[in-house]
Amino acid sequence: MTTLQSVPALGTHPASGSLPSRAETREQLSKAAYDLLVIGGGILGISTAWHAAQSGLRVALVDAGDFAGATSSASSKLLHGGLRYLQTGAVKLVAENHFERRAVSRQVAPHLANPLTFYLPVYKGGPHGAAKLGAGVFAYSALSAFGDGVGHVISPAKAQRDVPELRTDNLKAVAVYGDDQMNDARMALMTVRAAVDAGAVVLNHAAVTGLRFTKGRVTGADLEDRLNGTEFGVNARLVLNATGPWVDHLRRMENPDAAPSIRLSKGAHLVLKRTRPWKAALATPIDKYRITFALPWEDMLLLGTTDEAYEGDPADVAVNEKDTAQILDEAAFSIRDQQLSRDLITYSFAGLRVLPGGPGDTSKAKRETVVTEGRGGMLSVAGGKWTTFRHIGRTVMNKLAALPGHPLAEDMEPISHLPKKLPLPGIANPNAVAHRLLIDGAAPGPRMSADTARHLATHYGSLSFDIARMANENPALAERIHPDAPEIWAQVAYARDHEWAETADDVLRRRTTLTIRGLATDGIRAGVESMLGDRD
């Protein structure tokens, strides 16, 4: 077990080419005049900042917590077309989702996305028959231009060979289709990095304390650095409110009388140790509209999700006993009991879906993006799906270009002129990266294990070589953080110097997988905090 005493000593000087200090960033934000201030560092705000910076605008992005610190790192980790939307006849939406899914997983971020085969079990007495689901997965794959193969139906025996824990009692058939999955926090961080590479200035852990007005128009924000209490401000010609579940809170800063524009739906998930290998995911119909997932993810098993209206403080969202019982009960439709023992649970998390305001069951609501303009000229964007994060960024940019008076249009490159599938940093074939890491490991210095090489390749792409270089230069950084996880201490130093990590949770929950594996011990947390403190 790693102890505080075994944490590598790095000195106080971060690696060359590292990020500016928080003080330098605050000064830059305070002194410059920006075209666009994006408030909210979830994937919607990040994507908009990325596209806006590509368009030539001077862009600032701030978040009260960490980047992707709330709902954007609490998703089902899927890039998917949305099979359930076919049930509501949203054929065009599914086709659009598939286009974005394929673009991200094939051209934009193949190093961060993994193809995943889904098995959809058909049980006797279930909500759907085999013929209907067979036709559904065929149509689903057709809307993806059969890029993941042809949706079809297989026997229970064949499915159980790939998913040994599949419950076969009363199992009539299994429908098969393809989608993709990701580590959402890593995808978001790489998009932050892309925005900064394009010229955006970003700062996490910086909370808005008030909006700035000029002649009734919102022209910036007052902020507080949550890490040391420093107060500062940012001036901008236009402010974009991309605060997700907090979008109406910020709208009321602009206009105390602003009516609610959204409603929230809570989605809870459980992470469990796997009892046996899984070669496919399960998507089990619960009723006519809902599906519960069992996803092999990060060498673990991810179960979920729930979908119920949420009216509390977004900061307080958490998994409760009711959520846990529901997820396990629904998983038991298709998974054997031995895989569903509570002793296997390593972590649980909940996020909030932002849905358009209005009545009706949240499980049937469309995941559409809502863009509104307040009386002070602040734009607010909320909703949408992780899969379409690039499309949402483009949608907001088109809205900016069409604003009355065209406040930004003259200074920005039309979105249609930007590269259609600009890749995220680190783009590379992860298999080739992992191979190279292992080959390089044969040279003098610590030898990298195969699971660490694979982990780095699929979470950093070609940027893995920077981490490997740090480990080679300081062998202590090549040590595993925990013996049961693939991460090494060089990733903590890299997160500190290049990925805006400020707290132990930033590292353990979002830049690595230690927390979700249930391995973020007190000793490891103290070691991470010690290393984060080794900076100028």
N, C-alpha and C positions, 0 to 999 in steps of 0.2 A: 504494500500500500504506500502511495506517495505521501510523504509528510512535508511539512513546511521546510524542514531542514534540507530536504533533497531537491528543493526547487532550484533550477539553474540560476547562478549569479551572472547577471548581464552587465553590471555597471549601470550608469545613469544615462548613457548616450544611445538613443534609438538608432536604428539602422539608417544608412544614408538613403536619401530619396524619400524619407518618411513624410508624414503629413505635417502641415503647420500646426503650431500649438493652438489650444483653445483661445488663449489671449490674442494671438495673431489673427485668428479667424473672427473673433468678436470685433476687433479693431477694423478689420476689412469690411465686415458687415455694417459697422456704424458709419464709416466714412464714405463708402461708395453709394451711388444712386442706382437703384436697380430698376429694370423694366418690369420684372415680375418677382414677387415674393410669394413662395409657396409655403403655406403653413400646414404641416402634416407630412410625416415621413413614412407613411404607409405606401403600398405599391402604387396607388393612384397618384399621390403627390410626387413620388419618385419618378414615375413614368412621364408625368407632365414636365417635370424639371428637365429630364433627359431630352425630351423632344423640343422643349423651348430653348435649351442651350444649343442644340443642334441647329435651331432656326436662327441663331445669331443674337438672341436676346440675352441681356445681362440678368442672370437668374440667381436668386437666393432661396435656399430650402432650410427650414427649421422644424424641429419636432420637440415636444415637451419630454418625450422619453427617448428610447433608442429607435433607430431606423427599423421598421417592421416589428416594433416592439409590442404591438397589440394584435389585432385581427390578422394582419398580413403574415404573421408567423404562427397563426393558429388555425390554418385551413386544413383541408383534407389532403393537401400536398399533391393535388391532381392538376394536370393540364388535360382537359377533356372536352369533348363536344357537347356533353350533357345528354346522355341517353334518355333520361326521364322527360326531356323537353319534347321528344317525339310524341309522348303520350298526350301532350296538350296541343299538338299540331304545329309546333314552332319549328318547321322544317328549315326555313331560312336562317333562323338563329343557330341551329345545330350546324348547318353548313358553314356559317361565318366563324363559329367557335372552332370547328375543325381546321379551317384555313389558318387561324391564329395559332392553334396548337401545333400544327405541322411546321409553321414558320419558326416558332420558338424552338421546338425540339430538333429540327433538322438544320436550320440555317443560323438562327440567332444565338442559341445556347445549347448545342448538342452535348457540351461538356457538363451541363447542369441538369439535363432532362434524361430520363430513362424510359424506353418503351416498356409497356406493361400489358400482359395478356389478362383479360378479365373473363371469369367464369360466372355465368348467371344461372344459378340452379333453379330447376322447375320441380316443385314438390306437388304431390297429390293434394288437392284442396287449396293450393296457393292462389294468389290473386290473378295470375296470368297462366295461360296454357303454353305448351311447348311450341305449337304452330305459330302462335302470336309472337312469342319472344324470338323464335327463329326468324320470322319475317322482320321483326324489329331490328335485330342485330345485323341482318343483311342490308336493310335500308340505312342503318347507321354507318356501316362501312362504305356503302355506296356514296353517301354524302361526304365521305372522306376520300373519294376517288379510289377506294380500295387500297389506299397507301399503307394500311396495316393488315392487309389480307382481306379475305371475304368472310363476313360474319356467318357462322354456321352453328350446327348443333352436334354435340358429341355425346357418347355414352357416359353414364355415371362412373363406370370402371376406369375409363381413360382419364376422366377428371380427377379421380381420387389418386391416381399415380402422381399427378402434379401437385395436388393439395391433399396430403395424407390425412389431415384432420377434418376433411369434408364429411359431413353427416350424410349417410347414404340411405337411411330409413325413408321409405316413401319417395325417394328421389327418382323422377321419371326420365329427365334428360337435363343437359347442361348446354346453354347457349354461350357462344364464344365471340368476343370482340376485342379490339385493341384501343388503348389510349396511352397516355404518358403520365409519369409522376416526377416529382422534384423535391428538393429541400427548399421550401418557400423562403426561409430566412436567407439562405445563401443566394438564391436567385435575386432577392431584393437588394442584398448588399452589392452584388455585381452590377445591378442597375444603378445604384448610387454611384458606384465607381465610374460607370459609363457617363453619368451626368457630370461628374467632376472632370473627367477627361474632356468633356465637351465645353467646359468653362464654368459650370455652376459652382457656387460657394455653398457649402452645407455645414450644419451644426446640429448635433443631437443634444438631448438633455437641456434644451433651451425653451422655456415655457412663455407663451404669450400672456402678458399681464394686462394689455389693453391695445386698442387699435389707434392709429394716428389718422387724423382727419385734416383735410385742407378744403375749405369752402364746402363742407358737407360731404366730400368724397373721401373714401378710405385710401390713404396714401402711405401705409406702412404699419408697423407694429412696435410696441414696447415689449421687451423681453427680459427674462431673468435666467441667468445661467444656474441651473438647478444644482450644479456640483459645488459652486462656491458663493452663490448669491449675488454675483455681479449683475448689475442692471445695465442694459444697453438697448439700442433701437435700430430698426432698419427702415429706410425710406424706399418706396417703390411706386412706380406709376400705376401698377395694378397689383391687387392682392388676391390670391387664390386660396380659398378655404378648402383644404382636402383632409380634414381631420376625422373622417370616418364617422364612428358613433358619436363623436363630439361636434359634428358639423352644425347642429342647431345651437349649441352652446356658443360657438363663435359668431353665428348669425345674430344672436341676441346681443352680442357686444356691439355689432353694427347697428342694430335696431331692436331695442328692448321689446317692441311689439311684434316682432317677427313670429309668424305662425309656424308650428312644426311642419317640417318638410319630409321627414322620414319616419320609419318605425324600425325596430330592431328585432332580430331573430337570433337566439342563442344556439350555437352549434358546439357540442361537447365531443371530445375524443378521449380514448384511452390508448396508452402504449403498453404493450406486453412483451415479455420475452417469448420467443418461439420455442415450442417443444420439438419441432421437426422442421426441415426446410420446406419452403413454399416456392413453387415455380410460377404461380399465377395468383391473381387477386380474386376475391369473391365479391360480387355485387348481388345481394339478395333482396328481392322485392318484399317489402313489409306490407304494403297495401297498394292501391291503384296508383299512387303518386310517389311514395317514398321508397328509397333503396337504402339499405345499410351496407357499409363497406367493411371488408377485412383485407387490409393491404400489407403485403410484405414491404417494409420500408426501413432503411438504415439497419438492416439485420434484425429488426424487431417486427412486431405485428401491430398495425394501427387499426383501431376499431372506431366506427362512428358512422354517421353523426346524428345528433339530435336536431330538432328544429321546432323551437317554441318561442312565442313572443317574450320579449325581455323589456322591462320598464324601469329597471334600477339604474344606478350609477354605472356607466360603462367601465369605470376603473375597478369595480367590484365583481365583475363577471368571473365565475369560477365553476368548476365541476363539483356538483353536490352528490349526495347519496342517491337521489332519484335519478340523476343522469347516469351514474355508474350502473345502477340496476337496470335501467332501460337499455343501455348499450349492450350489456352482457346478455340480457334476455333476448334482445333482437338478434344478436350474433349467434345465439344458441339454435336458431332456426336452421342454420347450415353448418355449424362448427361443433365438434365434439367437446364434451364437458372438460376433458383434461387440459385443453388449450385455453379454457376460459376461467381457470382458477384465479381468484383474486390475488393469490400469492405471486402470480406472474406479472402483475401490474407494476410498471416502473415509473410511470408518469401519467398525468392527465392534464388536459388543457381545454379551454373554451374560448371561442371567438364570437364576435357579433357581426352577423350579416346586416348590411344597411339596405333596407328595402324602401321603395317609394311609399309615401304615406297613403293611408286608406284602409278600408276594412278588408276582411277576408282572411283565410287561413295562410299563415306565412309559408307553409310548405308548397303552396300553389302559386305564390307570388313570383313574378318575373324578376330575374337578377339584372335589371336594367340600370343604366347609369343616369343619375338625375343631375342636371346642371341648372342652377338658378342664379339670378343676379339680384343683389340686395339694393336697397334705396341709396346706399353709399357707394355703389359701384363694385362692391366686392363680389367676385364669382365664387360660388360654392359647388363642389362636385362630390358626389357620393354614390355608392353602389357599384354594381358591375361584378364581374368574375375575374379571378386571378388569371385565368386562361387568356383573357382579352386585354391584358394590361397595356400592351402596345397600342391597340385600337382605341382604348380610352384616352391615352395620351394624345393621340392624333385628333380625337373628337374634341378634346378641350382646346387644342391649338386652333382648330377650325373655328371654334366659338370665339376665341380671342381675336382672330382675324376679322370676324364679322361684327364685332361690337360697334354700337353707334359711335360715330366720330372717329372710328378706326384709330384708337390711341396707340396701338402697337403695330398695326399692319405694315406701316412704312418701314419699320426697322427689322422686320422678321422675314426670313425666307419662307415662301409658301410651303406648307407641309407636303404638298404634292411634289416638290422639288428635292425633298430629302431622300436618302437611300431607303428603299422599301424594307430591307431586312438587314439593317446594320447589326453586326454581331456584338455580343457583350464581351467584355475583357476576358482574356484567357481562353478564347475559343480554340478548341483542338479536339482531336479524337481521343477520348479518355483512355481507350485501350492502348494507344500508342504512347500516351504520357506515362501510364503505369509501367509499361514495358521499359521505357527509357529510365524511369526512376530506379527500377530494379537493376538495370544494366549499369547505370552510374554507381549504384550502391556496391558494385563489385570492386570499385576503386578503393584506394586507401581511405579509411574513415569508417564511421558506423554503417553497418549494412541495414538497409531499410527493409522491413518485413512486407510481405505481399499485401496484407490487409491495409497497412498504412499507405502503401503506394496506390492501391485502388481507391482508398478513401480520398486522398489528396487529389487524384486525377479527376474524380467525379464531383468534387466540391470547389476546386480552384482551376481546373484545366491546366493550361500551360503556365499559369502563375505558380503551380506547384514547385517549379524549378527554383523559384526564389526562396520558398520555404526549405527545400532540400539544401540549398546553398547555405542558409543560416545554420541548419543542422550540421552540415559538414564543417563549418568554421568553428562551431562550438558544440562538441559532442554531447554536452549535457542537454542541449536542445533537441537531440535526437531521441531522448528517452520518452517513453510513453507517459502520458499524464496519469492514466490509470491502466493497470494490466489488462482489464477487460474491455478496453476501447481502443480503436486504432489511432486516435489523435496523439500527437507528440507536442512537447513544450514549444517547439518552434512556431506552432500555430498561434499560441498565446502571444508571443512576441510580435508575430506578423499582424495579428488582430489589433494589437496596441499601436503599432507603427504605421499600418496601412489601411485599417478597416474601422477606425473611429471607435474602437472598444474603450469604454471608460469605466465600466463596472464589471464585477465578477459575473453577473447575470448576462451582460452583453456577450461575454466570451462563452460561458458555459451553456447558455440556453440558445443563442442565435448564431454564433460563429463556430461553434463545435456542437457535438451531440452528447456531451457528458450528462447534461441535466435530463434529457429525454431517456437516457439509458439508466437513470437512477444512480449515477456514479458521482454526482457533484457533492462529495463529502466535505465536511468542515475543513479537513486538512488541504484538500485540493482547492477549495474556495479561498483559503488563506494564502495558498501559494500563488494563485492567479492574481489576487489583490496585491501581493508583494511584487509580482512582475509588472503589473500595471503601474505601480508606483515608481518603477525604474524608468522614468522619462524626464526630459528636461522641463 
